[in-house]
Amino acid sequence: MKPYKRGGPLAVLGMSGVGKTRIASMLRAEERWFHYSVDYRIGTRYMDEAIEDNFKREAMKAPLLRELLLSDSIYISSNITFDNLEPLSTYLGKPGDPAKGGIPFDEYVRRQRQHREAEIRAMLDTPLFIEKAKTIYGYDKFICDTSGSICEVVDPEDQNDPVLKALSHSCLIIYIAGDEAHKDALKARFNKAPKPMYYNETFLRQVWAEYLKETGVAETQVDPDAFIRWGFARLIDWRAPRYEAIAKNWGVKISARDVEKVKTPDDFLDLVDAALAKKPAKPQPLF
């Protein structure tokens, strides 16, 4: 890889809390970069109808709202922003006891599959938005703020993975890697306020089966928050090697600790150049 030298689109990857959105927002605000949020695209383009339909189903359970909806006296819409993705999280939901806000596991899996498809499509839209940023809005600089679950929808060991291939051809991929302290802080924060997550389906079915076996409860009696907390602790360890493989095979890695010290866009771009300078050159083919 060539030194970045302040040129070309970037894509930042990593778990929630490592600084992806902070950096993207800084570049947008201070250096006029186009900020493409994959989560925002998922919620406003590919899952917006499903999210709003779910709101309407809930509203139809209330007689007054039902009457107003049926007479077109009110409308219900999602108000997702870069900083507030609650409508998307609420739609994904949590499996378990409906009396505690849970949904049936099969329905949970169906929504997870919807998210997977939406995330893949939103990632594949990155080159489109690079072009739009230039030709419509006049932005010469672009950063893709990926979802924390990108490592769940790609195979970093497959040189023909469609998502990583498209992303790496259009952006320099940067993995922001947290350390053990970051992991502990993320787990602690999640324990205080567990939120719906996207899981690789194979991993999800595995941890669901393990949880049911360990607790001895029926699917319909599972405490949704208890399961989400239990699964999230395992999710962090599941994702770490996948992110490492993406950085190794498709991009570069920088430390979340170093990102915490970033005060200006140039500080961050210096980290990018330093990471590229350390990246071993790929061997050239003999023929």
C-alpha positions in Angstrom: 0.0 0.0 0.0 1.1 3.5 -0.7 1.3 6.3 1.9 -2.1 7.9 2.3 -0.7 11.5 2.0 -4.1 13.0 2.8 -5.8 11.7 -0.4 -8.7 9.3 -1.1 -11.8 8.1 0.7 -11.5 6.3 4.0 -13.7 3.6 5.7 -13.4 3.2 9.5 -14.3 -0.1 11.2 -14.5 -1.3 14.8 -16.7 -2.1 17.7 -19.0 0.5 19.2 -17.2 3.0 21.3 -13.8 3.0 19.7 -14.3 6.4 18.0 -15.5 5.8 14.5 -18.3 8.3 14.5 -16.4 10.8 16.6 -13.6 10.9 13.9 -16.1 10.9 11.0 -18.0 13.8 12.6 -14.7 15.7 13.3 -13.7 15.4 9.6 -17.1 16.5 8.5 -17.3 19.5 10.8 -13.7 20.7 10.5 -12.5 19.7 7.1 -15.7 19.3 5.1 -15.6 15.6 4.5 -18.7 13.8 3.3 -19.8 11.5 6.2 -21.5 8.3 5.0 -23.1 6.5 7.9 -23.9 2.9 7.1 -26.2 2.6 10.0 -28.1 5.6 8.9 -28.4 4.3 5.4 -29.7 0.9 6.7 -32.4 2.6 8.8 -33.5 5.2 6.3 -33.3 3.3 3.0 -33.4 -0.4 3.5 -35.3 -1.0 6.7 -37.4 2.2 7.0 -40.6 0.5 5.8 -40.2 -2.4 8.2 -39.5 -0.1 11.1 -42.5 2.1 10.4 -44.8 -0.9 9.8 -43.8 -2.2 13.2 -44.6 1.2 14.9 -48.0 1.0 13.2 -48.7 -2.5 14.4 -48.1 -1.3 17.9 -50.2 1.8 17.4 -53.1 -0.3 16.1 -53.3 -2.0 19.5 -54.5 1.3 21.0 -58.1 2.1 20.1 -57.6 5.9 19.8 -54.5 5.5 17.6 -56.1 2.8 15.6 -59.1 5.0 14.7 -56.8 7.9 13.8 -54.6 5.7 11.6 -57.5 4.2 9.8 -58.9 7.6 9.0 -55.5 8.9 7.9 -55.7 11.6 10.6 -52.2 10.9 11.8 -49.1 9.4 10.3 -46.2 7.5 11.9 -42.6 7.7 10.7 -39.2 7.0 11.9 -36.8 9.8 12.8 -33.4 8.2 12.6 -30.3 10.5 12.8 -26.6 9.9 12.8 -26.7 10.2 16.6 -30.0 8.4 17.3 -30.5 5.0 15.8 -33.1 3.9 18.4 -35.8 3.2 15.8 -33.6 0.6 14.1 -32.5 -0.9 17.4 -36.1 -1.1 18.6 -37.2 -2.9 15.5 -34.4 -5.5 15.8 -35.7 -6.2 19.3 -34.6 -8.9 21.8 -35.8 -12.5 21.9 -37.6 -13.9 24.9 -40.6 -13.3 27.2 -43.1 -11.0 25.6 -44.2 -9.8 29.0 -40.7 -8.3 29.4 -40.6 -6.8 25.9 -39.2 -9.9 24.1 -40.2 -11.3 20.7 -40.3 -14.9 19.5 -36.9 -16.3 18.6 -38.0 -17.1 15.0 -39.2 -13.5 14.5 -36.0 -12.3 16.0 -34.0 -14.3 13.4 -36.2 -13.0 10.6 -35.4 -9.4 11.6 -31.7 -10.3 11.9 -31.8 -11.6 8.4 -33.4 -8.4 7.2 -30.6 -6.4 8.8 -27.9 -8.6 7.2 -29.3 -8.0 3.8 -29.7 -4.3 4.5 -26.2 -3.9 5.8 -24.7 -5.6 2.8 -26.7 -3.4 0.4 -25.7 -0.3 2.4 -22.0 -1.2 2.3 -22.2 -1.9 -1.5 -23.7 1.6 -1.9 -20.4 3.2 -0.7 -19.0 3.8 -4.2 -22.3 5.3 -5.3 -22.1 7.8 -2.4 -18.5 8.7 -3.1 -19.7 9.6 -6.6 -22.7 11.5 -5.3 -20.6 13.4 -2.8 -18.5 14.7 -5.6 -21.0 15.3 -8.4 -24.0 16.5 -6.4 -22.6 18.1 -3.3 -19.1 19.0 -4.3 -17.3 17.1 -1.6 -13.7 16.0 -2.5 -13.2 14.1 0.8 -15.2 11.1 1.9 -15.4 8.9 5.0 -17.5 5.8 5.4 -18.6 5.2 9.0 -19.3 1.5 9.0 -21.7 -0.4 11.3 -20.1 -2.3 14.2 -21.4 -5.5 12.7 -19.6 -5.3 9.3 -17.4 -8.2 10.4 -20.5 -10.4 10.7 -21.6 -10.0 7.0 -18.2 -10.5 5.3 -15.6 -13.3 5.0 -12.2 -11.6 5.4 -10.4 -14.7 4.2 -12.2 -14.7 0.9 -10.3 -12.6 -1.6 -13.5 -12.3 -3.7 -15.8 -11.3 -0.8 -18.1 -8.8 -2.6 -18.5 -6.3 0.2 -14.8 -6.1 1.2 -13.8 -6.1 -2.5 -16.0 -3.2 -3.3 -15.1 -1.3 -0.1 -11.3 -1.8 -0.5 -11.5 -0.7 -4.2 -13.1 2.6 -3.2 -11.7 3.3 0.3 -8.7 2.7 2.5 -10.1 0.4 5.2 -9.0 1.4 8.7 -9.7 -0.9 11.7 -9.7 1.0 15.0 -8.8 -1.7 17.5 -9.8 -1.5 21.2 -7.7 -3.1 24.0 -8.9 -5.2 26.9 -9.8 -2.0 28.9 -12.0 -0.9 26.0 -13.7 -4.3 26.0 -14.3 -4.1 29.7 -15.7 -0.6 29.5 -18.0 -1.6 26.6 -19.3 -4.6 28.5 -19.9 -2.4 31.6 -21.7 0.2 29.5 -23.8 -2.5 27.8 -24.7 -4.1 31.1 -26.2 -0.7 32.3 -28.2 -0.2 29.1 -28.5 -3.4 27.0 -29.6 -2.7 23.5 -30.6 -4.8 20.5 -27.7 -6.0 18.4 -27.1 -7.8 15.1 -25.4 -11.2 15.3 -24.1 -13.6 12.7 -26.8 -16.2 12.5 -24.6 -19.2 13.2 -23.2 -17.5 16.3 -26.6 -16.4 17.4 -28.1 -19.9 17.3 -25.1 -21.2 19.1 -25.3 -18.7 22.0 -29.1 -19.0 22.2 -28.9 -22.8 22.5 -26.1 -22.4 25.1 -28.1 -19.9 27.1 -31.3 -22.1 27.2 -29.2 -25.1 28.3 -27.3 -23.1 31.0 -30.4 -21.4 32.4 -32.9 -24.2 31.9 -35.7 -21.8 30.9 -38.1 -22.1 28.0 -37.7 -19.8 25.0 -40.9 -17.9 26.0 -39.6 -17.4 29.5 -36.2 -15.9 28.7 -35.5 -12.5 30.2 -34.6 -10.5 27.0 -32.1 -8.2 28.7 -30.4 -11.0 30.5 -29.9 -12.9 27.3 -28.6 -9.8 25.5 -26.1 -9.1 28.2 -25.0 -12.7 28.3 -24.6 -12.9 24.5 -22.9 -9.5 24.1 -20.0 -10.5 26.4 -19.4 -13.4 24.0 -20.0 -11.3 20.9 -17.0 -9.1 21.6 -14.6 -12.0 21.7 -16.3 -13.5 18.6 -15.8 -10.3 16.5 -12.2 -9.5 17.5 -10.4 -12.0 15.3 -12.7 -11.2 12.4 -11.8 -7.5 12.6 -8.1 -8.4 12.8 -8.4 -10.5 9.7 -10.0 -7.6 7.8 -7.2 -5.3 8.8 -4.6 -7.9 7.9 -6.0 -8.8 4.5 -7.8 -5.7 3.4 -6.6 -2.6 5.2 -4.6 -1.2 8.2 -5.1 -1.2 12.0 -4.7 1.7 14.4 -5.1 1.8 18.1 -8.3 3.1 19.8 -5.9 4.5 22.5 -4.2 6.6 19.8 -7.5 7.7 18.4 -8.6 8.9 21.9 -5.7 11.4 21.7 -6.7 12.8 18.4 -7.7 16.5 18.6 -7.6 17.5 15.0 -8.2 15.9 11.6 -4.5 16.1 10.9 -3.8 14.1 14.1 -6.0 11.3 12.7 -4.5 11.4 9.2 -1.0 11.2 10.8 -2.1 7.9 12.4 -3.3 6.6 9.1 0.0 7.4 7.4 1.9 5.8 10.2 -0.2 2.6 10.0 0.4 2.5 6.2 4.1 2.9 6.7 4.1 -0.2 9.0 2.0 -2.3 6.6 4.1 -5.0 5.0 4.1 -4.9 1.2 2.3 -7.7 -0.5 4.5 -10.0 -2.5 4.3 -9.3 -6.2 3.5 -12.2 -8.5 6.4 -13.7 -10.5 4.5 -13.8 -13.8 
